[in-house]
Amino acid sequence: MTPPAPLSESALQALANAAGPGNLRTAPGDCWAYGGDNSRLHAPPQAVIFATDTAQVQAVVEACRDRWIPLIARGRGTGTTGATVPDRGGVVLSFERMDRILELDPDNRLMVVQPGVTNQAVQDAAAAHGFFWPPDPTSAAYCTVGGNLAYNAAGPRAVKYGTPRENTLGLTAVTGSGRVLRTGVRTTKGVVGYDLTRLLIGSEGTLGILTEAVLRLTPLAEGKRTLQGIYDSMEAAARAVSRIMAQPVIPCALEFMDGQAIAMIRQYSTAPLPEGAGGLLMIEVDAPEAGLAEATERVAEAARGQGCLSLTQARTQEEVRALWATRKALSPALRHVAPKKINEDVAVPVSRMPDLIRDVEALSREYAIPIVCFGHAGNGNIHVNLLVDPDDPRQMAAATPCLERLFDRVLSQQGTLSGEHGVGIAKRDYVDRELSPEALDLMRGIKACFDPADILNPGKGMPVQPSPLASRPGGA
């Protein structure tokens, strides 16, 4: 990659004026930390600006637009696809200082927040009034709401409560042309105009930079029960998932691990697991206390069946922690075995999960790469982890064709290449396998309407085409 030409003195002065005192950093040491995310991809920006409010963000966008400088919005960098990596240089707009809860309205079950607030801060504030915001990614303690919205990142509770798209009422955003756009409503119904809120959510900062969000809150359930089912095969576990999702009581979490994951946990932790376990389900049921026992039994009945080796229900908080210890042991085990693993996030219809797991096992044998699968069973959202060794040239050479075959299998089973991790850089060259040329052309037209100069996170999310930036090096 050719480094971009340095920003001119006039461009730096315009950025400083737009950012305001104390909000611009240009020293390489200050910028370096803002060049990567959890994908391990990295490219240092030419400048970092700390966002403070909508008016300042608008001024920054206008300064970048007038000089054709790429502008990349960033939360805390927990994404895994390189979507916030400034691979074309430019300015990273960090929202770490724009982290306030602006309004909490329990009567109307909503909260207004700035994008830099963490998911956990939102949950804590909502819980004090008896509510929660359903999206709960694994990184909730650190990730920001702005990042959750940019990726439409959901987490385990999506199986019952939906993704950010279903739990966000409205947005304030600054488009690439410098317009301040307010979308959505503060009511649970509203059909006036196109649904720009849902369009912006999941767009990875390529259409507009979010500066406020109106979040839809949900009342906390009175009670919750936790179950762990262990099966002799992943096929048996997947059949149980289909049965669970076909009955009226929808669990609030339904997670799975395949046999490879179980074997790894047994090797690297003391979590008790029976020999011969080929699949594991973690199930949570929430409901009013009066109906919780009956609801739990309905789900438990569906979870039992051919291939079920055991089904355990936690009776105390200590037992809940013990059951979840199995799932929590997986990430440390994976880091121990393959600290630089490749983690793909695909989704297929729930009934096709056994087919995909079999395909993954076959790919693992064919390419001699250990592969571990786990994820959100109720959504068919499978995290496929290739445990590659970067120091093994053979494995690294095999990784790309293995991934290509994996994506082909996912699409042949009517699935999608990304359930919640987004596209970014990591998957952009595969998007045209899923989307038609007609769909991509329409999406590029939408991008041009929102961002005619192509300054907002250019080159992310879709296969790359020539950009206006190519003829505007350095920012005049």
Solvent accessible surface area in square Angstrom, and as a share of the most:
residue,aa,sasa,rsa
1,M,174,0.78
2,T,119,0.69
3,P,109,0.68
4,P,55,0.35
5,A,45,0.35
6,P,116,0.73
7,L,19,0.09
8,S,41,0.26
9,E,143,0.64
10,S,67,0.43
11,A,0,0.00
12,L,45,0.23
13,Q,104,0.46
14,A,16,0.13
15,L,0,0.00
16,A,36,0.28
17,N,105,0.54
18,A,16,0.12
19,A,2,0.02
20,G,23,0.22
21,P,139,0.87
22,G,51,0.49
23,N,17,0.09
24,L,40,0.20
25,R,83,0.30
26,T,61,0.36
27,A,49,0.38
28,P,115,0.72
29,G,67,0.64
30,D,68,0.35
31,C,2,0.01
32,W,149,0.52
33,A,73,0.56
34,Y,33,0.13
35,G,0,0.00
36,G,11,0.11
37,D,18,0.09
38,N,94,0.48
39,S,22,0.14
40,R,132,0.48
41,L,72,0.36
42,H,75,0.33
43,A,10,0.07
44,P,67,0.42
45,P,8,0.05
46,Q,38,0.17
47,A,0,0.00
48,V,0,0.00
49,I,0,0.00
50,F,13,0.05
51,A,0,0.00
52,T,55,0.32
53,D,68,0.35
54,T,24,0.14
55,A,72,0.56
56,Q,18,0.08
57,V,0,0.00
58,Q,54,0.24
59,A,35,0.27
60,V,0,0.00
61,V,0,0.00
62,E,60,0.27
63,A,9,0.07
64,C,0,0.00
65,R,74,0.27
66,D,84,0.44
67,R,62,0.23
68,W,64,0.23
69,I,2,0.01
70,P,14,0.09
71,L,1,0.01
72,I,3,0.02
73,A,27,0.21
74,R,29,0.10
75,G,15,0.14
76,R,69,0.25
77,G,12,0.12
78,T,44,0.26
79,G,12,0.12
80,T,39,0.23
81,T,4,0.03
82,G,0,0.00
83,A,2,0.02
84,T,17,0.10
85,V,3,0.01
86,P,2,0.01
87,D,18,0.09
88,R,70,0.25
89,G,2,0.01
90,G,0,0.00
91,V,0,0.00
92,V,0,0.00
93,L,0,0.00
94,S,0,0.00
95,F,9,0.04
96,E,57,0.26
97,R,109,0.40
98,M,4,0.02
99,D,64,0.33
100,R,149,0.54
101,I,58,0.29
102,L,60,0.30
103,E,65,0.29
104,L,49,0.24
105,D,30,0.15
106,P,45,0.28
107,D,135,0.70
108,N,95,0.49
109,R,90,0.33
110,L,2,0.01
111,M,0,0.00
112,V,6,0.04
113,V,0,0.00
114,Q,13,0.06
115,P,8,0.05
116,G,0,0.00
117,V,4,0.03
118,T,25,0.14
119,N,0,0.00
120,Q,72,0.32
121,A,39,0.30
122,V,0,0.00
123,Q,22,0.10
124,D,85,0.44
125,A,26,0.20
126,A,0,0.00
127,A,48,0.38
128,A,86,0.67
129,H,95,0.42
130,G,34,0.33
131,F,25,0.10
132,F,12,0.05
133,W,0,0.00
134,P,0,0.00
135,P,0,0.00
136,D,28,0.15
137,P,18,0.12
138,T,131,0.76
139,S,43,0.28
140,A,15,0.12
141,A,80,0.62
142,Y,116,0.44
143,C,5,0.03
144,T,2,0.01
145,V,0,0.00
146,G,12,0.12
147,G,20,0.20
148,N,4,0.02
149,L,1,0.01
150,A,22,0.17
151,Y,29,0.11
152,N,22,0.11
153,A,16,0.12
154,A,4,0.03
155,G,2,0.02
156,P,29,0.18
157,R,50,0.18
158,A,15,0.11
159,V,18,0.10
160,K,73,0.31
161,Y,48,0.18
162,G,15,0.15
163,T,34,0.20
164,P,0,0.00
165,R,76,0.28
166,E,72,0.32
167,N,7,0.03
168,T,11,0.06
169,L,20,0.10
170,G,1,0.01
171,L,5,0.03
172,T,10,0.06
173,A,1,0.00
174,V,0,0.00
175,T,10,0.06
176,G,0,0.00
177,S,28,0.18
178,G,4,0.04
179,R,176,0.64
180,V,49,0.28
181,L,41,0.20
182,R,174,0.64
183,T,16,0.09
184,G,50,0.48
185,V,63,0.36
186,R,117,0.43
187,T,80,0.47
188,T,93,0.54
189,K,175,0.74
190,G,49,0.47
191,V,143,0.82
192,V,153,0.88
193,G,66,0.63
194,Y,201,0.76
195,D,82,0.43
196,L,55,0.27
197,T,5,0.03
198,R,100,0.36
199,L,63,0.31
200,L,3,0.02
201,I,0,0.00
202,G,26,0.25
203,S,21,0.13
204,E,15,0.07
205,G,15,0.14
206,T,17,0.10
207,L,13,0.06
208,G,3,0.03
209,I,3,0.02
210,L,20,0.10
211,T,0,0.00
212,E,55,0.25
213,A,3,0.02
214,V,18,0.11
215,L,0,0.00
216,R,82,0.30
217,L,0,0.00
218,T,26,0.15
219,P,63,0.40
220,L,83,0.41
221,A,42,0.33
222,E,122,0.55
223,G,9,0.09
224,K,103,0.44
225,R,82,0.30
226,T,3,0.01
227,L,2,0.01
228,Q,12,0.05
229,G,0,0.00
230,I,8,0.04
231,Y,0,0.00
232,D,73,0.38
233,S,33,0.21
234,M,7,0.03
235,E,42,0.19
236,A,1,0.01
237,A,0,0.00
238,A,1,0.01
239,R,107,0.39
240,A,0,0.00
241,V,0,0.00
242,S,42,0.27
243,R,81,0.30
244,I,0,0.00
245,M,57,0.26
246,A,88,0.69
247,Q,29,0.13
248,P,101,0.64
249,V,32,0.19
250,I,72,0.37
251,P,0,0.00
252,C,2,0.01
253,A,5,0.04
254,L,1,0.01
255,E,6,0.03
256,F,1,0.00
257,M,1,0.00
258,D,8,0.04
259,G,24,0.23
260,Q,90,0.40
261,A,0,0.00
262,I,0,0.00
263,A,48,0.37
264,M,21,0.09
265,I,0,0.00
266,R,75,0.28
267,Q,131,0.58
268,Y,86,0.33
269,S,37,0.24
270,T,139,0.81
271,A,15,0.12
272,P,117,0.73
273,L,23,0.11
274,P,55,0.34
275,E,138,0.62
276,G,57,0.55
277,A,12,0.09
278,G,15,0.14
279,G,0,0.00
280,L,1,0.00
281,L,0,0.00
282,M,1,0.00
283,I,0,0.00
284,E,22,0.10
285,V,0,0.00
286,D,9,0.05
287,A,16,0.12
288,P,88,0.55
289,E,93,0.42
290,A,110,0.85
291,G,30,0.28
292,L,1,0.01
293,A,78,0.61
294,E,120,0.54
295,A,11,0.09
296,T,4,0.02
297,E,87,0.39
298,R,96,0.35
299,V,0,0.00
300,A,4,0.03
301,E,110,0.49
302,A,13,0.10
303,A,0,0.00
304,R,110,0.40
305,G,39,0.38
306,Q,150,0.67
307,G,17,0.16
308,C,35,0.21
309,L,86,0.43
310,S,44,0.28
311,L,45,0.22
312,T,65,0.38
313,Q,44,0.20
314,A,4,0.03
315,R,178,0.65
316,T,73,0.43
317,Q,126,0.56
318,E,125,0.56
319,E,73,0.33
320,V,31,0.18
321,R,151,0.55
322,A,60,0.46
323,L,21,0.10
324,W,41,0.14
325,A,44,0.34
326,T,3,0.02
327,R,39,0.14
328,K,142,0.60
329,A,19,0.15
330,L,0,0.00
331,S,42,0.27
332,P,66,0.42
333,A,2,0.02
334,L,2,0.01
335,R,143,0.52
336,H,127,0.57
337,V,61,0.35
338,A,5,0.04
339,P,97,0.61
340,K,104,0.44
341,K,40,0.17
342,I,39,0.20
343,N,48,0.25
344,E,14,0.06
345,D,1,0.00
346,V,0,0.00
347,A,15,0.12
348,V,6,0.03
349,P,54,0.34
350,V,31,0.18
351,S,79,0.51
352,R,76,0.28
353,M,0,0.00
354,P,17,0.11
355,D,39,0.20
356,L,0,0.00
357,I,2,0.01
358,R,110,0.40
359,D,30,0.15
360,V,4,0.02
361,E,73,0.33
362,A,43,0.34
363,L,6,0.03
364,S,16,0.10
365,R,175,0.64
366,E,103,0.46
367,Y,34,0.13
368,A,57,0.44
369,I,2,0.01
370,P,63,0.40
371,I,6,0.03
372,V,2,0.01
373,C,0,0.00
374,F,16,0.07
375,G,1,0.01
376,H,15,0.07
377,A,0,0.00
378,G,7,0.07
379,N,61,0.31
380,G,0,0.00
381,N,8,0.04
382,I,0,0.00
383,H,13,0.06
384,V,1,0.00
385,N,0,0.00
386,L,1,0.01
387,L,10,0.05
388,V,3,0.02
389,D,66,0.34
390,P,60,0.38
391,D,128,0.66
392,D,41,0.21
393,P,107,0.67
394,R,115,0.42
395,Q,21,0.09
396,M,79,0.35
397,A,75,0.58
398,A,14,0.11
399,A,5,0.04
400,T,71,0.41
401,P,49,0.31
402,C,1,0.01
403,L,20,0.10
404,E,57,0.26
405,R,96,0.35
406,L,3,0.01
407,F,1,0.00
408,D,65,0.34
409,R,91,0.33
410,V,0,0.00
411,L,42,0.21
412,S,64,0.41
413,Q,1,0.00
414,Q,146,0.65
415,G,16,0.15
416,T,42,0.25
417,L,8,0.04
418,S,26,0.17
419,G,36,0.35
420,E,20,0.09
421,H,38,0.17
422,G,11,0.11
423,V,32,0.18
424,G,0,0.00
425,I,33,0.17
426,A,47,0.37
427,K,5,0.02
428,R,38,0.14
429,D,98,0.51
430,Y,32,0.12
431,V,12,0.07
432,D,77,0.40
433,R,97,0.36
434,E,67,0.30
435,L,51,0.26
436,S,51,0.33
437,P,98,0.61
438,E,126,0.56
439,A,31,0.24
440,L,9,0.04
441,D,87,0.45
442,L,123,0.61
443,M,76,0.34
444,R,54,0.20
445,G,35,0.33
446,I,51,0.26
447,K,26,0.11
448,A,55,0.43
449,C,108,0.65
450,F,25,0.10
451,D,1,0.01
452,P,80,0.50
453,A,9,0.07
454,D,22,0.12
455,I,0,0.00
456,L,0,0.00
457,N,5,0.02
458,P,4,0.02
459,G,17,0.16
460,K,10,0.04
461,G,17,0.17
462,M,40,0.18
463,P,25,0.15
464,V,75,0.43
465,Q,97,0.43
466,P,136,0.85
467,S,16,0.11
468,P,52,0.33
469,L,18,0.09
470,A,87,0.68
471,S,74,0.48
472,R,107,0.39
473,P,104,0.66
474,G,17,0.16
475,G,5,0.05
476,A,94,0.73
